[in-house]
Amino acid sequence: MKETPPTLTDFCTIRKLQLDLKHMEENLVKQTGLSLNEALCLCGTSKGVCEPGKLAKEMEISPSRLSRILDSLAKRGLIDRTISTEDRRNISLALTQEGSTMVDALHCTELEIPNHVAVALDSLHDDHRKREETL
């Protein structure tokens, strides 16, 4: 039986979620100096997504936006970009020691998750768990 997608009935709730995410990112910047996208790039790279194209697809951002984020992370010494010796069009990403330390710090950051975000995350985790149970 096909699931019916939920209907969007309350734009105010969506706006609250959007504002909570904005405030959460502001706190992340204060605590770590990283934007949410920069932190996501570091986490993705630490999990083995080392090709910029794949990272951009995973993060659902444009390659040009990712390039600017990677420039910022490279300038701060958090990632290295290596050009392939076999094909100069291919670039590989790797965390530097400082980048690995930052990823570890991100796991330990006591960033308060706003209520609307926590509820949304719980719902996503529940949906993911239900899908895994049906497989």
Residue pairs with C-beta under 8 A, 6 or more apart in sequence:
8 14
13 116
16 116
17 116
17 117
17 120
20 114
20 115
20 116
20 117
21 36
21 114
21 117
23 114
24 36
24 111
24 112
24 113
24 114
24 117
25 35
25 36
27 111
27 112
28 34
28 35
28 36
28 39
28 109
28 111
29 35
31 109
31 110
31 111
32 39
32 102
32 105
32 106
32 109
33 76
34 42
34 102
34 106
35 69
37 59
37 61
37 65
37 69
38 69
38 72
38 73
39 106
40 59
41 55
41 59
41 66
41 69
41 70
41 73
41 79
42 73
42 78
42 79
42 95
42 99
42 102
42 103
42 106
43 103
43 106
44 55
44 58
44 59
45 55
45 79
45 93
45 94
45 95
45 99
46 95
46 99
46 100
46 103
49 55
49 58
49 93
50 92
50 93
50 94
51 90
51 91
51 92
51 93
52 63
52 66
52 67
52 70
52 91
52 93
53 63
55 66
55 93
56 62
56 63
56 65
56 66
59 66
61 69
70 79
70 81
70 93
73 79
73 99
74 80
74 81
76 98
77 96
77 98
77 99
78 95
78 96
78 98
78 99
78 102
79 93
79 94
79 95
79 96
79 99
80 93
80 94
80 95
80 96
81 91
81 92
81 93
82 91
82 92
82 93
82 94
83 90
83 91
84 90
84 91
84 92
95 103
113 121
